[in-house]
């Protein structure tokens, strides 16, 4: 965890996502290790949730190829006439995970289709 937080400078939410734990669990663990200090972090790190289709590495957004593939599927399903709700239902049926390992909702599909690229 210290490697992710200090050396790779990942946001706490991204560490929580990668480790499959809650945001508060990461904060508590970092506090116990004596390394959680908001002022010590770089000010130019990624703010907010990392867009679907991307990972945050070494201070930059980079494409997540697995998620980019899902974005292409979403765009194909949308082009075939499915609604965002219909696409969410199809992705859940296929057991395709969301970025946060949750279930797909219409709004999740909408945000994922806007955030990604077609290439």
N, CA, C and O atoms as CSV, one atom per row, in Angstrom:
chain,resi,resn,atom,element,x,y,z
A,1,UNK,N,N,0.825,-1.182,0.000
A,1,UNK,CA,C,0.000,0.000,0.000
A,1,UNK,C,C,0.877,1.256,0.000
A,1,UNK,O,O,0.566,2.230,-0.685
A,2,UNK,N,N,1.962,1.234,0.760
A,2,UNK,CA,C,2.840,2.403,0.778
A,2,UNK,C,C,3.451,2.646,-0.597
A,2,UNK,O,O,3.658,3.793,-0.991
A,3,UNK,N,N,3.738,1.579,-1.322
A,3,UNK,CA,C,4.266,1.714,-2.679
A,3,UNK,C,C,3.260,2.440,-3.574
A,3,UNK,O,O,3.633,3.329,-4.340
A,4,UNK,N,N,1.988,2.060,-3.476
A,4,UNK,CA,C,0.952,2.686,-4.297
A,4,UNK,C,C,0.757,4.153,-3.917
A,4,UNK,O,O,0.576,5.012,-4.780
A,5,UNK,N,N,0.798,4.425,-2.612
A,5,UNK,CA,C,0.504,5.774,-2.130
A,5,UNK,C,C,1.668,6.741,-2.316
A,5,UNK,O,O,1.482,7.863,-2.788
A,6,UNK,N,N,2.859,6.306,-1.944
A,6,UNK,CA,C,4.003,7.217,-1.969
A,6,UNK,C,C,4.765,7.149,-3.288
A,6,UNK,O,O,4.961,8.173,-3.943
A,7,UNK,N,N,5.189,5.971,-3.677
A,7,UNK,CA,C,6.042,5.861,-4.861
A,7,UNK,C,C,5.287,6.068,-6.154
A,7,UNK,O,O,5.784,6.736,-7.061
A,8,UNK,N,N,4.083,5.502,-6.257
A,8,UNK,CA,C,3.329,5.649,-7.502
A,8,UNK,C,C,2.360,6.812,-7.449
A,8,UNK,O,O,1.773,7.174,-8.469
A,9,UNK,N,N,2.179,7.411,-6.266
A,9,UNK,CA,C,1.347,8.602,-6.069
A,9,UNK,C,C,-0.097,8.412,-6.536
A,9,UNK,O,O,-0.695,9.316,-7.120
A,10,UNK,N,N,-0.644,7.234,-6.272
A,10,UNK,CA,C,-2.035,6.981,-6.649
A,10,UNK,C,C,-2.981,7.622,-5.645
A,10,UNK,O,O,-2.665,7.684,-4.457
A,11,UNK,N,N,-4.130,8.098,-6.095
A,11,UNK,CA,C,-5.146,8.606,-5.176
A,11,UNK,C,C,-5.657,7.473,-4.282
A,11,UNK,O,O,-5.628,6.302,-4.663
A,12,UNK,N,N,-6.114,7.836,-3.113
A,12,UNK,CA,C,-6.601,6.845,-2.151
A,12,UNK,C,C,-7.743,6.025,-2.744
A,12,UNK,O,O,-7.807,4.816,-2.523
A,13,UNK,N,N,-8.636,6.652,-3.486
A,13,UNK,CA,C,-9.761,5.903,-4.077
A,13,UNK,C,C,-9.276,4.857,-5.076
A,13,UNK,O,O,-9.850,3.772,-5.170
A,14,UNK,N,N,-8.224,5.181,-5.820
A,14,UNK,CA,C,-7.693,4.217,-6.780
A,14,UNK,C,C,-7.015,3.055,-6.055
A,14,UNK,O,O,-7.129,1.906,-6.480
A,15,UNK,N,N,-6.318,3.351,-4.970
A,15,UNK,CA,C,-5.711,2.284,-4.161
A,15,UNK,C,C,-6.801,1.371,-3.625
A,15,UNK,O,O,-6.673,0.148,-3.675
A,16,UNK,N,N,-7.874,1.965,-3.113
A,16,UNK,CA,C,-8.993,1.175,-2.591
A,16,UNK,C,C,-9.591,0.295,-3.676
A,16,UNK,O,O,-9.916,-0.867,-3.429
A,17,UNK,N,N,-9.738,0.847,-4.889
A,17,UNK,CA,C,-10.294,0.066,-5.996
A,17,UNK,C,C,-9.375,-1.098,-6.347
A,17,UNK,O,O,-9.839,-2.224,-6.532
A,18,UNK,N,N,-8.083,-0.834,-6.439
A,18,UNK,CA,C,-7.144,-1.888,-6.812
A,18,UNK,C,C,-7.030,-2.980,-5.748
A,18,UNK,O,O,-6.821,-4.151,-6.066
A,19,UNK,N,N,-7.169,-2.583,-4.487
A,19,UNK,CA,C,-7.051,-3.558,-3.401
A,19,UNK,C,C,-8.395,-4.157,-2.997
A,19,UNK,O,O,-8.461,-5.047,-2.149
A,20,UNK,N,N,-9.468,-3.656,-3.620
A,20,UNK,CA,C,-10.817,-4.132,-3.349
A,20,UNK,C,C,-11.203,-3.954,-1.876
A,20,UNK,O,O,-11.752,-4.856,-1.244
A,21,UNK,N,N,-10.897,-2.758,-1.351
A,21,UNK,CA,C,-11.272,-2.387,0.013
A,21,UNK,C,C,-11.910,-1.012,-0.028
A,21,UNK,O,O,-11.905,-0.348,-1.065
A,22,UNK,N,N,-12.459,-0.585,1.099
A,22,UNK,CA,C,-13.099,0.730,1.130
A,22,UNK,C,C,-12.064,1.847,1.225
A,22,UNK,O,O,-10.926,1.641,1.646
A,23,UNK,N,N,-12.498,3.023,0.820
A,23,UNK,CA,C,-11.684,4.239,0.890
A,23,UNK,C,C,-11.237,4.479,2.328
A,23,UNK,O,O,-10.072,4.784,2.579
A,24,UNK,N,N,-12.169,4.339,3.272
A,24,UNK,CA,C,-11.837,4.586,4.680
A,24,UNK,C,C,-10.845,3.562,5.223
A,24,UNK,O,O,-10.048,3.884,6.104
A,25,UNK,N,N,-10.883,2.331,4.709
A,25,UNK,CA,C,-9.925,1.305,5.132
A,25,UNK,C,C,-8.515,1.700,4.726
A,25,UNK,O,O,-7.573,1.528,5.499
A,26,UNK,N,N,-8.363,2.228,3.518
A,26,UNK,CA,C,-7.041,2.667,3.048
A,26,UNK,C,C,-6.536,3.818,3.917
A,26,UNK,O,O,-5.378,3.815,4.334
A,27,UNK,N,N,-7.392,4.799,4.191
A,27,UNK,CA,C,-6.992,5.941,5.019
A,27,UNK,C,C,-6.556,5.465,6.401
A,27,UNK,O,O,-5.519,5.890,6.910
A,28,UNK,N,N,-7.350,4.585,7.005
A,28,UNK,CA,C,-7.022,4.078,8.338
A,28,UNK,C,C,-5.698,3.314,8.332
A,28,UNK,O,O,-4.890,3.476,9.247
A,29,UNK,N,N,-5.471,2.501,7.334
A,29,UNK,CA,C,-4.220,1.754,7.223
A,29,UNK,C,C,-3.031,2.700,7.077
A,29,UNK,O,O,-2.001,2.510,7.724
A,30,UNK,N,N,-3.171,3.712,6.232
A,30,UNK,CA,C,-2.093,4.683,6.049
A,30,UNK,C,C,-1.827,5.469,7.332
A,30,UNK,O,O,-0.676,5.772,7.650
A,31,UNK,N,N,-2.882,5.797,8.065
A,31,UNK,CA,C,-2.701,6.499,9.348
A,31,UNK,C,C,-1.956,5.622,10.345
A,31,UNK,O,O,-1.067,6.094,11.054
A,32,UNK,N,N,-2.324,4.338,10.395
A,32,UNK,CA,C,-1.636,3.409,11.311
A,32,UNK,C,C,-0.153,3.290,10.964
A,32,UNK,O,O,0.689,3.133,11.848
A,33,UNK,N,N,0.156,3.365,9.671
A,33,UNK,CA,C,1.555,3.310,9.244
A,33,UNK,C,C,2.264,4.655,9.422
A,33,UNK,O,O,3.476,4.763,9.235
A,34,UNK,N,N,1.487,5.672,9.784
A,34,UNK,CA,C,2.054,6.993,10.016
A,34,UNK,C,C,2.445,7.743,8.765
A,34,UNK,O,O,3.319,8.610,8.801
A,35,UNK,N,N,1.795,7.412,7.645
A,35,UNK,CA,C,2.190,8.068,6.393
A,35,UNK,C,C,1.066,8.851,5.718
A,35,UNK,O,O,1.278,9.410,4.642
A,36,UNK,N,N,-0.105,8.906,6.313
A,36,UNK,CA,C,-1.188,9.661,5.675
A,36,UNK,C,C,-1.114,11.111,6.101
A,36,UNK,O,O,-1.453,11.456,7.233
A,37,UNK,N,N,-0.674,11.949,5.196
A,37,UNK,CA,C,-0.573,13.381,5.435
A,37,UNK,C,C,-0.996,14.083,4.152
A,37,UNK,O,O,-0.250,14.107,3.173
A,38,UNK,N,N,-2.190,14.651,4.163
A,38,UNK,CA,C,-2.720,15.276,2.947
A,38,UNK,C,C,-1.783,16.341,2.390
A,38,UNK,O,O,-1.671,16.481,1.172
A,39,UNK,N,N,-1.120,17.080,3.240
A,39,UNK,CA,C,-0.239,18.148,2.780
A,39,UNK,C,C,1.020,17.646,2.101
A,39,UNK,O,O,1.654,18.393,1.355
A,40,UNK,N,N,1.397,16.406,2.340
A,40,UNK,CA,C,2.629,15.870,1.771
A,40,UNK,C,C,2.442,15.376,0.338
A,40,UNK,O,O,3.426,15.096,-0.347
A,41,UNK,N,N,1.226,15.267,-0.116
A,41,UNK,CA,C,0.956,14.755,-1.455
A,41,UNK,C,C,1.157,15.828,-2.510
A,41,UNK,O,O,1.034,17.020,-2.229
A,42,UNK,N,N,1.463,15.402,-3.709
A,42,UNK,CA,C,1.571,16.339,-4.826
A,42,UNK,C,C,0.217,16.993,-5.065
A,42,UNK,O,O,-0.829,16.367,-4.891
A,43,UNK,N,N,0.249,18.230,-5.456
A,43,UNK,CA,C,-0.996,18.953,-5.729
A,43,UNK,C,C,-1.507,18.691,-7.141
A,43,UNK,O,O,-2.653,19.025,-7.444
A,44,UNK,N,N,-0.695,18.107,-8.006
A,44,UNK,CA,C,-1.103,17.912,-9.399
A,44,UNK,C,C,-1.654,16.513,-9.666
A,44,UNK,O,O,-1.779,16.117,-10.825
A,45,UNK,N,N,-1.983,15.761,-8.626
A,45,UNK,CA,C,-2.503,14.416,-8.851
A,45,UNK,C,C,-3.926,14.488,-9.401
A,45,UNK,O,O,-4.565,15.539,-9.358
A,46,UNK,N,N,-4.408,13.377,-9.909
A,46,UNK,CA,C,-5.729,13.341,-10.531
A,46,UNK,C,C,-6.805,13.585,-9.489
A,46,UNK,O,O,-6.825,12.932,-8.446
A,47,UNK,N,N,-7.687,14.512,-9.765
A,47,UNK,CA,C,-8.777,14.837,-8.851
A,47,UNK,C,C,-10.055,14.172,-9.321
A,47,UNK,O,O,-10.360,14.199,-10.514
A,48,UNK,N,N,-10.798,13.584,-8.421
A,48,UNK,CA,C,-12.066,12.953,-8.765
A,48,UNK,C,C,-11.889,11.503,-9.157
A,48,UNK,O,O,-10.804,10.933,-9.040
A,49,UNK,N,N,-12.972,10.925,-9.623
A,49,UNK,CA,C,-12.941,9.521,-10.021
A,49,UNK,C,C,-12.262,9.363,-11.379
A,49,UNK,O,O,-12.485,10.146,-12.302
A,50,UNK,N,N,-11.444,8.349,-11.472
A,50,UNK,CA,C,-10.746,8.065,-12.721
A,50,UNK,C,C,-11.766,7.575,-13.738
A,50,UNK,O,O,-12.538,6.666,-13.434
A,51,UNK,N,N,-11.792,8.149,-14.938
A,51,UNK,CA,C,-12.800,7.769,-15.934
A,51,UNK,C,C,-12.696,6.299,-16.341
A,51,UNK,O,O,-11.613,5.715,-16.382
A,52,UNK,N,N,-13.858,5.727,-16.637
A,52,UNK,CA,C,-13.882,4.360,-17.137
A,52,UNK,C,C,-13.099,4.321,-18.442
A,52,UNK,O,O,-13.248,5.194,-19.297
A,53,UNK,N,N,-12.266,3.301,-18.582
A,53,UNK,CA,C,-11.445,3.177,-19.781
A,53,UNK,C,C,-10.013,3.619,-19.547
A,53,UNK,O,O,-9.171,3.507,-20.438
A,54,UNK,N,N,-9.733,4.125,-18.343
A,54,UNK,CA,C,-8.410,4.636,-18.030
A,54,UNK,C,C,-7.955,4.198,-16.641
A,54,UNK,O,O,-8.771,3.872,-15.779
A,55,UNK,N,N,-6.625,4.195,-16.438
A,55,UNK,CA,C,-6.000,4.027,-15.133
A,55,UNK,C,C,-5.143,5.255,-14.899
A,55,UNK,O,O,-4.788,5.960,-15.843
A,56,UNK,N,N,-4.812,5.510,-13.653
A,56,UNK,CA,C,-3.950,6.625,-13.299
A,56,UNK,C,C,-2.612,6.038,-12.883
A,56,UNK,O,O,-2.529,5.333,-11.878
A,57,UNK,N,N,-1.575,6.317,-13.639
A,57,UNK,CA,C,-0.243,5.778,-13.372
A,57,UNK,C,C,0.798,6.880,-13.494
A,57,UNK,O,O,0.849,7.607,-14.486
A,58,UNK,N,N,1.619,6.982,-12.469
A,58,UNK,CA,C,2.746,7.916,-12.480
A,58,UNK,C,C,2.346,9.318,-12.923
A,58,UNK,O,O,3.022,9.946,-13.738
A,59,UNK,N,N,1.246,9.790,-12.375
A,59,UNK,CA,C,0.802,11.151,-12.640
A,59,UNK,C,C,0.072,11.374,-13.945
A,59,UNK,O,O,-0.201,12.518,-14.311
A,60,UNK,N,N,-0.254,10.288,-14.668
A,60,UNK,CA,C,-0.930,10.433,-15.966
A,60,UNK,C,C,-2.065,9.441,-16.101
A,60,UNK,O,O,-2.052,8.365,-15.504
A,61,UNK,N,N,-3.051,9.830,-16.904
A,61,UNK,CA,C,-4.102,8.889,-17.285
A,61,UNK,C,C,-3.575,8.063,-18.446
A,61,UNK,O,O,-3.014,8.604,-19.399
A,62,UNK,N,N,-3.757,6.754,-18.364
A,62,UNK,CA,C,-3.389,5.881,-19.484
A,62,UNK,C,C,-4.543,4.933,-19.746
A,62,UNK,O,O,-5.299,4.586,-18.838
A,63,UNK,N,N,-4.669,4.523,-20.987
A,63,UNK,CA,C,-5.783,3.656,-21.372
A,63,UNK,C,C,-5.695,2.306,-20.680
A,63,UNK,O,O,-4.624,1.709,-20.565
A,64,UNK,N,N,-6.853,1.843,-20.222
A,64,UNK,CA,C,-7.000,0.492,-19.675
A,64,UNK,C,C,-7.595,-0.325,-20.814
A,64,UNK,O,O,-8.763,-0.144,-21.160
A,65,UNK,N,N,-6.809,-1.219,-21.397
A,65,UNK,CA,C,-7.237,-1.929,-22.602
A,65,UNK,C,C,-8.487,-2.783,-22.369
A,65,UNK,O,O,-9.345,-2.867,-23.248
A,66,UNK,N,N,-8.600,-3.411,-21.210
A,66,UNK,CA,C,-9.793,-4.203,-20.904
A,66,UNK,C,C,-11.046,-3.350,-20.874
A,66,UNK,O,O,-12.080,-3.744,-21.414
A,67,UNK,N,N,-10.962,-2.192,-20.252
A,67,UNK,CA,C,-12.111,-1.281,-20.188
A,67,UNK,C,C,-12.385,-0.642,-21.547
A,67,UNK,O,O,-13.540,-0.379,-21.883
A,68,UNK,N,N,-11.345,-0.392,-22.323
A,68,UNK,CA,C,-11.553,0.153,-23.670
A,68,UNK,C,C,-12.357,-0.836,-24.515
A,68,UNK,O,O,-13.187,-0.438,-25.332
A,69,UNK,N,N,-12.102,-2.120,-24.310
A,69,UNK,CA,C,-12.845,-3.169,-25.028
A,69,UNK,C,C,-14.332,-3.117,-24.647
A,69,UNK,O,O,-15.206,-3.269,-25.500
A,70,UNK,N,N,-14.601,-2.902,-23.365
A,70,UNK,CA,C,-15.991,-2.799,-22.890
A,70,UNK,C,C,-16.660,-1.563,-23.484
A,70,UNK,O,O,-17.836,-1.609,-23.845
A,71,UNK,N,N,-15.928,-0.469,-23.587
A,71,UNK,CA,C,-16.477,0.749,-24.197
A,71,UNK,C,C,-16.876,0.482,-25.643
A,71,UNK,O,O,-17.922,0.949,-26.096
A,72,UNK,N,N,-16.049,-0.266,-26.369
A,72,UNK,CA,C,-16.395,-0.609,-27.759
A,72,UNK,C,C,-17.674,-1.450,-27.797
A,72,UNK,O,O,-18.514,-1.249,-28.674
A,73,UNK,N,N,-17.833,-2.384,-26.863
A,73,UNK,CA,C,-19.054,-3.196,-26.794
A,73,UNK,C,C,-20.251,-2.303,-26.523
A,73,UNK,O,O,-21.295,-2.459,-27.157
A,74,UNK,N,N,-20.114,-1.364,-25.585
A,74,UNK,CA,C,-21.204,-0.434,-25.257
A,74,UNK,C,C,-21.601,0.354,-26.504
A,74,UNK,O,O,-22.789,0.514,-26.787
A,75,UNK,N,N,-20.624,0.840,-27.239
A,75,UNK,CA,C,-20.921,1.639,-28.439
A,75,UNK,C,C,-21.603,0.785,-29.518
A,75,UNK,O,O,-22.495,1.261,-30.220
A,76,UNK,N,N,-21.177,-0.476,-29.641
A,76,UNK,CA,C,-21.821,-1.372,-30.605
A,76,UNK,C,C,-23.272,-1.638,-30.210
A,76,UNK,O,O,-24.166,-1.610,-31.056
A,77,UNK,N,N,-23.504,-1.897,-28.915
A,77,UNK,CA,C,-24.869,-2.148,-28.450
A,77,UNK,C,C,-25.741,-0.908,-28.613
A,77,UNK,O,O,-26.917,-1.009,-28.961
A,78,UNK,N,N,-25.163,0.252,-28.362
A,78,UNK,CA,C,-25.910,1.508,-28.521
A,78,UNK,C,C,-26.276,1.721,-29.993
A,78,UNK,O,O,-27.392,2.129,-30.313
A,79,UNK,N,N,-25.313,1.436,-30.888
A,79,UNK,CA,C,-25.554,1.594,-32.327
A,79,UNK,C,C,-26.610,0.621,-32.824
A,79,UNK,O,O,-27.289,0.890,-33.814
A,80,UNK,N,N,-26.751,-0.515,-32.135
A,80,UNK,CA,C,-27.762,-1.494,-32.542
A,80,UNK,C,C,-29.154,-1.118,-32.037
A,80,UNK,O,O,-30.130,-1.811,-32.324
A,81,UNK,N,N,-29.244,-0.019,-31.284
A,81,UNK,CA,C,-30.550,0.479,-30.870
A,81,UNK,C,C,-30.907,0.260,-29.410
A,81,UNK,O,O,-31.995,0.647,-28.985
A,82,UNK,N,N,-30.024,-0.350,-28.628
A,82,UNK,CA,C,-30.335,-0.572,-27.215
A,82,UNK,C,C,-30.245,0.733,-26.429
A,82,UNK,O,O,-29.408,1.588,-26.721
A,83,UNK,N,N,-31.106,0.876,-25.439
A,83,UNK,CA,C,-31.048,2.025,-24.534
A,83,UNK,C,C,-29.916,1.794,-23.536
A,83,UNK,O,O,-29.370,0.694,-23.449
A,84,UNK,N,N,-29.572,2.834,-22.789
A,84,UNK,CA,C,-28.542,2.671,-21.759
A,84,UNK,C,C,-28.983,1.627,-20.729
A,84,UNK,O,O,-28.164,0.850,-20.240
A,85,UNK,N,N,-30.257,1.612,-20.408
A,85,UNK,CA,C,-30.781,0.616,-19.470
A,85,UNK,C,C,-30.654,-0.793,-20.053
A,85,UNK,O,O,-30.293,-1.732,-19.344
A,86,UNK,N,N,-30.946,-0.935,-21.329
A,86,UNK,CA,C,-30.818,-2.229,-21.998
A,86,UNK,C,C,-29.376,-2.703,-22.062
A,86,UNK,O,O,-29.090,-3.890,-21.905
A,87,UNK,N,N,-28.478,-1.764,-22.295
A,87,UNK,CA,C,-27.053,-2.106,-22.328
A,87,UNK,C,C,-26.591,-2.550,-20.945
A,87,UNK,O,O,-25.849,-3.524,-20.819
A,88,UNK,N,N,-27.031,-1.833,-19.900
A,88,UNK,CA,C,-26.671,-2.208,-18.525
A,88,UNK,C,C,-27.144,-3.628,-18.226
A,88,UNK,O,O,-26.411,-4.425,-17.640
A,89,UNK,N,N,-28.357,-3.930,-18.627
A,89,UNK,CA,C,-28.903,-5.270,-18.403
A,89,UNK,C,C,-28.052,-6.329,-19.130
A,89,UNK,O,O,-27.770,-7.393,-18.578
A,90,UNK,N,N,-27.654,-6.027,-20.358
A,90,UNK,CA,C,-26.841,-6.955,-21.149
A,90,UNK,C,C,-25.453,-7.149,-20.526
A,90,UNK,O,O,-24.965,-8.277,-20.447
A,91,UNK,N,N,-24.821,-6.072,-20.089
A,91,UNK,CA,C,-23.500,-6.180,-19.470
A,91,UNK,C,C,-23.557,-6.970,-18.166
A,91,UNK,O,O,-22.669,-7.773,-17.881
A,92,UNK,N,N,-24.605,-6.740,-17.378
A,92,UNK,CA,C,-24.774,-7.499,-16.133
A,92,UNK,C,C,-25.010,-8.980,-16.422
A,92,UNK,O,O,-24.509,-9.849,-15.710
A,93,UNK,N,N,-25.784,-9.256,-17.483
A,93,UNK,CA,C,-26.038,-10.646,-17.884
A,93,UNK,C,C,-24.730,-11.336,-18.270
A,93,UNK,O,O,-24.536,-12.518,-17.982
A,94,UNK,N,N,-23.835,-10.592,-18.923
A,94,UNK,CA,C,-22.534,-11.133,-19.340
A,94,UNK,C,C,-21.505,-11.135,-18.203
A,94,UNK,O,O,-20.370,-11.574,-18.387
A,95,UNK,N,N,-21.913,-10.638,-17.025
A,95,UNK,CA,C,-21.039,-10.545,-15.840
A,95,UNK,C,C,-19.805,-9.669,-16.084
A,95,UNK,O,O,-18.714,-9.956,-15.591
A,96,UNK,N,N,-20.001,-8.603,-16.851
A,96,UNK,CA,C,-18.923,-7.648,-17.119
A,96,UNK,C,C,-18.838,-6.715,-15.916
A,96,UNK,O,O,-19.837,-6.094,-15.556
A,97,UNK,N,N,-17.664,-6.600,-15.284
A,97,UNK,CA,C,-17.549,-5.739,-14.101
A,97,UNK,C,C,-17.453,-4.261,-14.458
A,97,UNK,O,O,-16.938,-3.898,-15.516
A,98,UNK,N,N,-17.953,-3.418,-13.565
A,98,UNK,CA,C,-17.738,-1.980,-13.692
A,98,UNK,C,C,-16.346,-1.679,-13.151
A,98,UNK,O,O,-15.673,-2.578,-12.646
A,99,UNK,N,N,-15.913,-0.449,-13.248
A,99,UNK,CA,C,-14.596,-0.064,-12.737
A,99,UNK,C,C,-14.478,-0.373,-11.243
A,99,UNK,O,O,-13.417,-0.785,-10.772
A,100,UNK,N,N,-15.563,-0.175,-10.506
A,100,UNK,CA,C,-15.548,-0.389,-9.062
A,100,UNK,C,C,-16.122,-1.739,-8.658
A,100,UNK,O,O,-16.513,-1.934,-7.507
A,101,UNK,N,N,-16.172,-2.663,-9.596
A,101,UNK,CA,C,-16.642,-4.032,-9.357
A,101,UNK,C,C,-18.109,-4.095,-8.928
A,101,UNK,O,O,-18.519,-5.012,-8.217
A,102,UNK,N,N,-18.885,-3.119,-9.366
A,102,UNK,CA,C,-20.306,-3.088,-9.054
A,102,UNK,C,C,-21.135,-3.604,-10.219
A,102,UNK,O,O,-20.621,-4.260,-11.125
A,103,UNK,N,N,-22.428,-3.296,-10.179
A,103,UNK,CA,C,-23.299,-3.681,-11.279
A,103,UNK,C,C,-23.557,-2.457,-12.159
A,103,UNK,O,O,-23.488,-1.315,-11.704
A,104,UNK,N,N,-23.851,-2.724,-13.411
A,104,UNK,CA,C,-24.095,-1.660,-14.372
A,104,UNK,C,C,-25.480,-1.065,-14.169
A,104,UNK,O,O,-26.455,-1.788,-13.969
A,105,UNK,N,N,-25.554,0.246,-14.224
A,105,UNK,CA,C,-26.801,1.007,-14.219
A,105,UNK,C,C,-26.794,1.836,-15.503
A,105,UNK,O,O,-25.752,1.990,-16.140
A,106,UNK,N,N,-27.930,2.359,-15.872
A,106,UNK,CA,C,-28.008,3.174,-17.086
A,106,UNK,C,C,-27.032,4.352,-17.028
A,106,UNK,O,O,-26.368,4.652,-18.021
A,107,UNK,N,N,-26.941,5.020,-15.875
A,107,UNK,CA,C,-26.037,6.167,-15.756
A,107,UNK,C,C,-24.574,5.737,-15.846
A,107,UNK,O,O,-23.748,6.468,-16.393
A,108,UNK,N,N,-24.247,4.555,-15.313
A,108,UNK,CA,C,-22.878,4.039,-15.408
A,108,UNK,C,C,-22.510,3.807,-16.866
A,108,UNK,O,O,-21.407,4.144,-17.298
A,109,UNK,N,N,-23.435,3.232,-17.619
A,109,UNK,CA,C,-23.205,2.975,-19.046
A,109,UNK,C,C,-23.018,4.295,-19.788
A,109,UNK,O,O,-22.124,4.425,-20.624
A,110,UNK,N,N,-23.858,5.262,-19.480
A,110,UNK,CA,C,-23.778,6.571,-20.142
A,110,UNK,C,C,-22.420,7.215,-19.886
A,110,UNK,O,O,-21.785,7.699,-20.823
A,111,UNK,N,N,-21.969,7.230,-18.655
A,111,UNK,CA,C,-20.676,7.832,-18.318
A,111,UNK,C,C,-19.527,7.052,-18.953
A,111,UNK,O,O,-18.563,7.654,-19.426
A,112,UNK,N,N,-19.616,5.722,-18.969
A,112,UNK,CA,C,-18.559,4.903,-19.552
A,112,UNK,C,C,-18.460,5.146,-21.064
A,112,UNK,O,O,-17.361,5.183,-21.617
A,113,UNK,N,N,-19.603,5.309,-21.723
A,113,UNK,CA,C,-19.579,5.496,-23.175
A,113,UNK,C,C,-19.048,6.873,-23.557
A,113,UNK,O,O,-18.494,7.044,-24.643
A,114,UNK,N,N,-19.214,7.854,-22.674
A,114,UNK,CA,C,-18.722,9.205,-22.950
A,114,UNK,C,C,-17.244,9.313,-22.630
A,114,UNK,O,O,-16.503,9.990,-23.342
A,115,UNK,N,N,-16.798,8.641,-21.548
A,115,UNK,CA,C,-15.432,8.786,-21.078
A,115,UNK,C,C,-14.392,8.084,-21.918
A,115,UNK,O,O,-13.222,8.466,-21.876
A,116,UNK,N,N,-14.762,7.091,-22.665
A,116,UNK,CA,C,-13.762,6.304,-23.381
A,116,UNK,C,C,-13.537,6.782,-24.789
A,116,UNK,O,O,-14.129,7.756,-25.252
A,117,UNK,N,N,-12.656,6.059,-25.458
A,117,UNK,CA,C,-12.394,6.354,-26.867
A,117,UNK,C,C,-12.796,5.173,-27.711
A,117,UNK,O,O,-12.978,4.073,-27.189
A,118,UNK,N,N,-12.936,5.368,-28.965
A,118,UNK,CA,C,-13.354,4.262,-29.841
A,118,UNK,C,C,-12.180,3.491,-30.392
A,118,UNK,O,O,-12.386,2.473,-31.053
A,119,UNK,N,N,-10.955,3.926,-30.151
A,119,UNK,CA,C,-9.771,3.284,-30.682
A,119,UNK,C,C,-9.190,2.398,-29.704
A,119,UNK,O,O,-8.173,1.760,-29.975
